[in-house]
Amino acid sequence: MSREVKDYIRSIHDFPHEGIIFRDVTTLFSDARGFRMAVDQLLHAYAGQRIDKVVGLEARGFILGGAVAHQLSVGFVPIRKKGKLPGTVISEAYQLEYGEAIMEIHDDALRAGERVLIVDDLLATGGTAAAGITLCQRLGAEVIGCAFVIDLPDLGGRKVLEGLGMPVHALCAFEGA
């Protein structure tokens, strides 16, 4: 029986607190076949499109984005939490369920007109990805799409990103929060 990407993802109940089902991609990453399958499927949706850079969102997006960039033979750009990048940065604040967070990118990481693909492991409310899109666009890049391993459709992130005009590609979905 052939496995799908979703089969490699472990669900951990009541983490980080009661009532949450945490979708753990480390089990996907640790399996060579599963990891390769995920990277290949993330790339497949963009076959034939020009991509100049892959942008990964902290932190699991670095793992996936780095692998996707390698396969495409293009550069990789990290978007990190505030205070983690050493050079001159631009920042974008966004709302979390309980408060606010800030993401940053080096101010010279992207050039005007570059076509970028944003990659992360999970799409929940869409706040982190929306902040990433804004940062890329502020540097003049064209975001051609956002790719995720997991979509949590009940949390509405896909609708948020599509409302920004972004094509969204996810390999699998899990119901609930």
Accessible surface in RSA format (square Angstrom, percent):
REM  Atomic radii and reference values for relative SASA: ProtOr
REM  Chains: A
REM  Algorithm: Lee & Richards
REM  Probe-radius: 1.40
REM  Slices: 20
REM RES _ NUM      All-atoms   Total-Side   Main-Chain    Non-polar    All polar
REM                ABS   REL    ABS   REL    ABS   REL    ABS   REL    ABS   REL
RES MET A   1   227.25 117.7 143.16  94.7  84.09 200.2 120.73 102.6 106.52 141.1
RES SER A   2   103.97  87.9  77.77 103.8  26.21  60.4  53.06 113.0  50.92  71.3
RES ARG A   3   111.77  46.9  99.07  50.5  12.70  30.2  38.46  52.6  73.31  44.4
RES GLU A   4   118.70  68.1 117.09  88.6   1.61   3.8  38.12  73.7  80.58  65.8
RES VAL A   5     3.79   2.5   1.96   1.8   1.84   4.4   1.96   1.7   1.84   5.0
RES LYS A   6    82.15  40.1  77.44  47.5   4.71  11.2  38.88  35.0  43.27  46.1
RES ASP A   7    78.37  54.9  53.30  53.0  25.07  59.3  18.51  43.6  59.86  59.7
RES TYR A   8    12.72   5.9   6.22   3.5   6.50  16.9   7.33   5.5   5.39   6.6
RES ILE A   9    15.59   8.9   0.00   0.0  15.59  37.6   0.67   0.5  14.92  40.5
RES ARG A  10   116.86  49.1 108.86  55.5   8.00  19.0  46.94  64.2  69.92  42.4
RES SER A  11    44.36  37.5  22.47  30.0  21.89  50.4  15.87  33.8  28.49  39.9
RES ILE A  12    63.72  36.3  60.90  45.4   2.81   6.8  63.72  45.9   0.00   0.0
RES HIS A  13   123.21  67.3 105.21  73.1  18.00  46.0  68.68  70.8  54.53  63.4
RES ASP A  14    83.72  58.6  66.59  66.3  17.13  40.5  18.40  43.3  65.32  65.1
RES PHE A  15   101.73  50.9 101.73  63.0   0.00   0.0 101.73  61.7   0.00   0.0
RES PRO A  16    89.57  65.3  61.70  56.2  27.87 101.3  61.86  51.1  27.72 172.3
RES HIS A  17   106.30  58.1 100.36  69.8   5.95  15.2  79.98  82.4  26.32  30.6
RES GLU A  18   153.74  88.3 133.01 100.6  20.72  49.3  46.28  89.5 107.46  87.7
RES GLY A  19    61.79  76.2   0.00   N/A  61.79  76.2  37.64 103.3  24.16  54.1
RES ILE A  20    45.14  25.7  44.80  33.4   0.34   0.8  44.80  32.3   0.34   0.9
RES ILE A  21    53.49  30.4  49.49  36.9   4.00   9.6  49.49  35.6   4.00  10.8
RES PHE A  22    57.09  28.6  54.75  33.9   2.34   6.1  57.09  34.6   0.00   0.0
RES ARG A  23    33.23  14.0  23.06  11.8  10.17  24.2   1.64   2.2  31.58  19.1
RES ASP A  24     9.42   6.6   9.22   9.2   0.19   0.5   1.46   3.4   7.96   7.9
RES VAL A  25     1.07   0.7   0.20   0.2   0.87   2.1   0.20   0.2   0.87   2.3
RES THR A  26    70.61  50.2  67.79  68.7   2.82   6.7  61.35  82.4   9.26  14.0
RES THR A  27    39.66  28.2  33.84  34.3   5.82  13.9  34.98  47.0   4.68   7.1
RES LEU A  28     0.00   0.0   0.00   0.0   0.00   0.0   0.00   0.0   0.00   0.0
RES PHE A  29    34.65  17.3  19.02  11.8  15.64  40.7  19.05  11.5  15.60  44.7
RES SER A  30    97.55  82.4  56.67  75.6  40.87  94.2  50.18 106.9  47.37  66.4
RES ASP A  31    49.27  34.5  44.40  44.2   4.87  11.5  11.64  27.4  37.64  37.5
RES ALA A  32    88.37  81.2  69.10 106.6  19.27  43.8  78.23 110.2  10.14  26.9
RES ARG A  33   181.93  76.4 171.70  87.5  10.23  24.4  54.66  74.7 127.27  77.1
RES GLY A  34     0.00   0.0   0.00   N/A   0.00   0.0   0.00   0.0   0.00   0.0
RES PHE A  35    49.60  24.8  49.60  30.7   0.00   0.0  49.60  30.1   0.00   0.0
RES ARG A  36   134.12  56.3 131.91  67.2   2.21   5.3  50.14  68.5  83.97  50.9
RES MET A  37    38.87  20.1  32.38  21.4   6.49  15.5  35.41  30.1   3.46   4.6
RES ALA A  38     0.00   0.0   0.00   0.0   0.00   0.0   0.00   0.0   0.00   0.0
RES VAL A  39     5.05   3.3   5.05   4.6   0.00   0.0   5.05   4.4   0.00   0.0
RES ASP A  40    57.64  40.4  51.92  51.7   5.72  13.5  25.57  60.2  32.07  32.0
RES GLN A  41    70.29  39.3  68.47  50.0   1.81   4.3  26.67  56.8  43.62  33.1
RES LEU A  42     0.04   0.0   0.04   0.0   0.01   0.0   0.04   0.0   0.00   0.0
RES LEU A  43    26.58  14.8  23.30  16.7   3.28   8.3  23.32  16.4   3.26   8.8
RES HIS A  44   143.45  78.4 132.41  92.0  11.04  28.2  87.87  90.6  55.59  64.7
RES ALA A  45    44.37  40.8  14.64  22.6  29.73  67.6  24.46  34.4  19.91  52.8
RES TYR A  46    14.70   6.9  10.31   5.9   4.39  11.4   9.42   7.1   5.28   6.5
RES ALA A  47    79.33  72.9  47.07  72.6  32.27  73.4  57.60  81.1  21.73  57.6
RES GLY A  48    91.12 112.4   0.00   N/A  91.12 112.4  45.42 124.6  45.71 102.4
RES GLN A  49    80.99  45.3  60.53  44.2  20.45  48.7  27.32  58.1  53.67  40.7
RES ARG A  50   137.84  57.9 125.73  64.1  12.11  28.8  74.64 102.0  63.20  38.3
RES ILE A  51    13.88   7.9   2.03   1.5  11.86  28.6   2.03   1.5  11.86  32.2
RES ASP A  52    40.94  28.7  30.10  30.0  10.83  25.6  11.10  26.1  29.83  29.8
RES LYS A  53    37.76  18.4  37.76  23.2   0.00   0.0  28.19  25.4   9.58  10.2
RES VAL A  54     0.00   0.0   0.00   0.0   0.00   0.0   0.00   0.0   0.00   0.0
RES VAL A  55     0.00   0.0   0.00   0.0   0.00   0.0   0.00   0.0   0.00   0.0
RES GLY A  56     0.00   0.0   0.00   N/A   0.00   0.0   0.00   0.0   0.00   0.0
RES LEU A  57     0.51   0.3   0.51   0.4   0.00   0.0   0.51   0.4   0.00   0.0
RES GLU A  58    28.17  16.2  11.86   9.0  16.31  38.8   0.69   1.3  27.48  22.4
RES ALA A  59    57.30  52.7  46.97  72.5  10.33  23.5  47.08  66.3  10.23  27.1
RES ARG A  60    88.83  37.3  88.00  44.9   0.83   2.0  15.39  21.0  73.44  44.5
RES GLY A  61     0.00   0.0   0.00   N/A   0.00   0.0   0.00   0.0   0.00   0.0
RES PHE A  62    50.41  25.2  43.75  27.1   6.66  17.3  43.84  26.6   6.57  18.8
RES ILE A  63    83.63  47.6  72.07  53.7  11.56  27.9  79.55  57.3   4.08  11.1
RES LEU A  64     0.00   0.0   0.00   0.0   0.00   0.0   0.00   0.0   0.00   0.0
RES GLY A  65     0.00   0.0   0.00   N/A   0.00   0.0   0.00   0.0   0.00   0.0
RES GLY A  66    27.23  33.6   0.00   N/A  27.23  33.6  21.13  58.0   6.10  13.7
RES ALA A  67    24.07  22.1  14.47  22.3   9.60  21.8  21.76  30.6   2.31   6.1
RES VAL A  68     0.02   0.0   0.02   0.0   0.00   0.0   0.02   0.0   0.00   0.0
RES ALA A  69     3.12   2.9   3.12   4.8   0.00   0.0   3.12   4.4   0.00   0.0
RES HIS A  70   139.25  76.1 123.56  85.9  15.68  40.1  81.61  84.1  57.63  67.1
RES GLN A  71    73.49  41.1  44.28  32.4  29.22  69.6   7.68  16.3  65.82  49.9
RES LEU A  72    60.17  33.5  40.65  29.1  19.53  49.1  43.98  30.9  16.19  43.6
RES SER A  73   104.07  87.9  67.74  90.4  36.33  83.7  46.20  98.4  57.87  81.1
RES VAL A  74    38.64  25.4  17.46  15.8  21.18  51.0  26.69  23.2  11.95  32.4
RES GLY A  75    33.22  41.0   0.00   N/A  33.22  41.0  25.70  70.5   7.53  16.9
RES PHE A  76    67.90  34.0  40.94  25.4  26.95  70.1  40.94  24.8  26.95  77.1
RES VAL A  77     8.41   5.5   8.11   7.3   0.29   0.7   8.41   7.3   0.00   0.0
RES PRO A  78    40.59  29.6  39.60  36.1   0.99   3.6  39.60  32.7   0.99   6.1
RES ILE A  79     0.00   0.0   0.00   0.0   0.00   0.0   0.00   0.0   0.00   0.0
RES ARG A  80    63.94  26.8  63.94  32.6   0.00   0.0   3.93   5.4  60.01  36.4
RES LYS A  81   112.57  54.9 112.57  69.1   0.00   0.0  58.32  52.5  54.25  57.8
RES LYS A  82   126.92  61.9 109.22  67.0  17.70  42.1  69.43  62.5  57.49  61.2
RES GLY A  83    67.42  83.1   0.00   N/A  67.42  83.1  35.35  97.0  32.07  71.8
RES LYS A  84   110.99  54.1  91.95  56.4  19.04  45.3  39.78  35.8  71.22  75.9
RES LEU A  85    23.47  13.1   7.42   5.3  16.05  40.3   8.28   5.8  15.19  40.9
RES PRO A  86   129.84  94.6  86.29  78.7  43.55 158.3  98.54  81.4  31.30 194.5
RES GLY A  87    37.76  46.6   0.00   N/A  37.76  46.6  28.74  78.9   9.02  20.2
RES THR A  88    98.68  70.2  82.85  84.0  15.83  37.7  54.41  73.1  44.27  66.9
RES VAL A  89    42.79  28.2  23.23  21.0  19.56  47.1  23.23  20.2  19.56  53.1
RES ILE A  90    33.63  19.1  29.38  21.9   4.25  10.2  33.63  24.2   0.00   0.0
RES SER A  91    44.12  37.3  31.19  41.6  12.93  29.8  22.65  48.2  21.47  30.1
RES GLU A  92    43.72  25.1  41.03  31.0   2.69   6.4   4.49   8.7  39.23  32.0
RES ALA A  93    48.99  45.0  28.78  44.4  20.21  46.0  28.95  40.8  20.04  53.1
RES TYR A  94    29.49  13.8  22.03  12.5   7.46  19.4  19.50  14.7   9.99  12.3
RES GLN A  95   121.73  68.1 108.96  79.6  12.78  30.4  59.67 127.0  62.06  47.1
RES LEU A  96    88.90  49.5  73.75  52.8  15.14  38.1  79.16  55.6   9.74  26.2
RES GLU A  97   146.49  84.1 104.59  79.1  41.91  99.8  50.76  98.2  95.73  78.2
RES TYR A  98   185.67  86.7 150.30  85.5  35.36  92.0 121.42  91.2  64.24  79.2
RES GLY A  99    40.98  50.5   0.00   N/A  40.98  50.5  32.88  90.2   8.10  18.1
RES GLU A 100   104.23  59.8  74.27  56.2  29.96  71.3  20.63  39.9  83.60  68.3
RES ALA A 101    25.34  23.3  18.00  27.8   7.33  16.7  25.34  35.7   0.00   0.0
RES ILE A 102    51.74  29.4  45.13  33.6   6.61  15.9  45.13  32.5   6.61  17.9
RES MET A 103     2.20   1.1   2.20   1.5   0.00   0.0   1.19   1.0   1.01   1.3
RES GLU A 104     9.53   5.5   9.53   7.2   0.00   0.0   0.00   0.0   9.53   7.8
RES ILE A 105     0.07   0.0   0.07   0.1   0.00   0.0   0.07   0.1   0.00   0.0
RES HIS A 106    44.72  24.4  44.10  30.7   0.62   1.6  25.17  25.9  19.56  22.8
RES ASP A 107    62.14  43.5  47.97  47.7  14.17  33.5  11.20  26.4  50.94  50.8
RES ASP A 108   118.25  82.8  92.42  92.0  25.83  61.1  38.78  91.3  79.47  79.3
RES ALA A 109    19.67  18.1   6.51  10.1  13.16  29.9  15.66  22.1   4.02  10.6
RES LEU A 110     7.36   4.1   0.00   0.0   7.36  18.5   0.25   0.2   7.11  19.1
RES ARG A 111   160.91  67.6 156.92  80.0   3.99   9.5  67.69  92.5  93.22  56.5
RES ALA A 112    84.95  78.1  58.71  90.6  26.24  59.7  58.95  83.0  26.00  68.9
RES GLY A 113    47.36  58.4   0.00   N/A  47.36  58.4  36.66 100.6  10.70  24.0
RES GLU A 114    14.87   8.5  13.49  10.2   1.39   3.3   9.59  18.5   5.29   4.3
RES ARG A 115    46.48  19.5  46.48  23.7   0.00   0.0   8.08  11.0  38.40  23.3
RES VAL A 116     0.00   0.0   0.00   0.0   0.00   0.0   0.00   0.0   0.00   0.0
RES LEU A 117     0.16   0.1   0.16   0.1   0.00   0.0   0.16   0.1   0.00   0.0
RES ILE A 118     0.00   0.0   0.00   0.0   0.00   0.0   0.00   0.0   0.00   0.0
RES VAL A 119     0.13   0.1   0.13   0.1   0.00   0.0   0.13   0.1   0.00   0.0
RES ASP A 120    10.70   7.5  10.70  10.7   0.00   0.0   0.00   0.0  10.70  10.7
RES ASP A 121     6.44   4.5   6.44   6.4   0.00   0.0   0.00   0.0   6.44   6.4
RES LEU A 122    52.61  29.3  40.93  29.3  11.69  29.4  40.93  28.7  11.69  31.4
RES LEU A 123     2.36   1.3   1.75   1.3   0.61   1.5   2.36   1.7   0.00   0.0
RES ALA A 124    26.66  24.5  23.28  35.9   3.38   7.7  23.28  32.8   3.38   9.0
RES THR A 125    76.48  54.4  70.84  71.8   5.63  13.4  53.26  71.5  23.22  35.1
RES GLY A 126     4.75   5.9   0.00   N/A   4.75   5.9   2.23   6.1   2.52   5.6
RES GLY A 127    16.87  20.8   0.00   N/A  16.87  20.8  15.58  42.8   1.29   2.9
RES THR A 128    38.37  27.3  35.68  36.2   2.68   6.4  16.61  22.3  21.76  32.9
RES ALA A 129     3.32   3.1   1.98   3.1   1.34   3.0   1.98   2.8   1.34   3.5
RES ALA A 130    19.86  18.3  19.42  30.0   0.43   1.0  19.79  27.9   0.06   0.2
RES ALA A 131     3.62   3.3   0.00   0.0   3.62   8.2   2.98   4.2   0.64   1.7
RES GLY A 132     0.00   0.0   0.00   N/A   0.00   0.0   0.00   0.0   0.00   0.0
RES ILE A 133     2.91   1.7   2.91   2.2   0.00   0.0   2.91   2.1   0.00   0.0
RES THR A 134    46.57  33.1  46.22  46.9   0.35   0.8  23.95  32.2  22.62  34.2
RES LEU A 135     0.00   0.0   0.00   0.0   0.00   0.0   0.00   0.0   0.00   0.0
RES CYS A 136     0.00   0.0   0.00   0.0   0.00   0.0   0.00   0.0   0.00   0.0
RES GLN A 137    88.67  49.6  73.81  53.9  14.87  35.4  24.25  51.6  64.43  48.9
RES ARG A 138   125.20  52.6  87.45  44.6  37.75  89.9  42.77  58.4  82.43  50.0
RES LEU A 139    29.41  16.4  15.74  11.3  13.67  34.4  20.28  14.2   9.13  24.6
RES GLY A 140    35.03  43.2   0.00   N/A  35.03  43.2  23.49  64.5  11.54  25.8
RES ALA A 141     6.83   6.3   0.00   0.0   6.83  15.5   0.14   0.2   6.68  17.7
RES GLU A 142    87.93  50.5  82.37  62.3   5.56  13.2  37.42  72.4  50.50  41.2
RES VAL A 143     9.98   6.6   0.00   0.0   9.98  24.1   0.00   0.0   9.98  27.1
RES ILE A 144    16.85   9.6   4.35   3.2  12.50  30.1   9.78   7.0   7.07  19.2
RES GLY A 145     0.00   0.0   0.00   N/A   0.00   0.0   0.00   0.0   0.00   0.0
RES CYS A 146     0.00   0.0   0.00   0.0   0.00   0.0   0.00   0.0   0.00   0.0
RES ALA A 147     0.00   0.0   0.00   0.0   0.00   0.0   0.00   0.0   0.00   0.0
RES PHE A 148     1.24   0.6   1.24   0.8   0.00   0.0   1.24   0.8   0.00   0.0
RES VAL A 149     0.00   0.0   0.00   0.0   0.00   0.0   0.00   0.0   0.00   0.0
RES ILE A 150     0.09   0.1   0.09   0.1   0.00   0.0   0.09   0.1   0.00   0.0
RES ASP A 151     5.63   3.9   5.63   5.6   0.00   0.0   0.93   2.2   4.70   4.7
RES LEU A 152    11.27   6.3  11.27   8.1   0.00   0.0  11.27   7.9   0.00   0.0
RES PRO A 153    53.10  38.7  37.74  34.4  15.36  55.8  39.75  32.8  13.36  83.0
RES ASP A 154    88.79  62.2  52.84  52.6  35.96  85.0  25.41  59.8  63.38  63.2
RES LEU A 155    64.62  36.0  45.78  32.8  18.85  47.4  49.76  34.9  14.86  40.0
RES GLY A 156    22.37  27.6   0.00   N/A  22.37  27.6  21.31  58.5   1.06   2.4
RES GLY A 157     0.00   0.0   0.00   N/A   0.00   0.0   0.00   0.0   0.00   0.0
RES ARG A 158    74.23  31.2  74.15  37.8   0.08   0.2  33.72  46.1  40.51  24.6
RES LYS A 159   164.33  80.2 154.03  94.5  10.30  24.5 101.53  91.4  62.80  66.9
RES VAL A 160    70.03  46.1  60.07  54.4   9.95  24.0  67.58  58.7   2.45   6.6
RES LEU A 161     0.00   0.0   0.00   0.0   0.00   0.0   0.00   0.0   0.00   0.0
RES GLU A 162    84.18  48.3  68.59  51.9  15.60  37.1  27.63  53.4  56.56  46.2
RES GLY A 163    69.16  85.3   0.00   N/A  69.16  85.3  35.55  97.6  33.61  75.3
RES LEU A 164    91.50  51.0  66.45  47.5  25.05  63.0  72.78  51.1  18.72  50.4
RES GLY A 165    60.22  74.3   0.00   N/A  60.22  74.3  36.65 100.6  23.58  52.8
RES MET A 166    14.43   7.5  11.49   7.6   2.93   7.0  12.49  10.6   1.93   2.6
RES PRO A 167    76.69  55.9  65.57  59.8  11.13  40.4  76.20  62.9   0.50   3.1
RES VAL A 168    19.56  12.9   0.00   0.0  19.56  47.1   0.71   0.6  18.85  51.1
RES HIS A 169    47.97  26.2  45.47  31.6   2.50   6.4  34.24  35.3  13.74  16.0
RES ALA A 170    24.07  22.1   2.57   4.0  21.50  48.9   2.57   3.6  21.50  57.0
RES LEU A 171    33.53  18.7   3.28   2.3  30.24  76.0   6.78   4.8  26.75  72.0
RES CYS A 172    18.43  13.9   6.59   7.4  11.83  27.8  18.41  46.6   0.02   0.0
RES ALA A 173    39.09  35.9  31.06  47.9   8.03  18.3  31.06  43.7   8.03  21.3
RES PHE A 174    21.25  10.6  19.54  12.1   1.70   4.4  21.25  12.9   0.00   0.0
RES GLU A 175   122.58  70.4 110.65  83.7  11.93  28.4  67.86 131.2  54.73  44.7
RES GLY A 176    29.80  36.7   0.00   N/A  29.80  36.7  29.27  80.3   0.53   1.2
RES ALA A 177    56.81  52.2  36.36  56.1  20.45  46.5  40.30  56.8  16.51  43.7
END  Absolute sums over single chains surface
CHAIN  1 A     8931.0       6685.2       2245.8       4929.4       4001.6
END  Absolute sums over all chains
TOTAL          8931.0       6685.2       2245.8       4929.4       4001.6
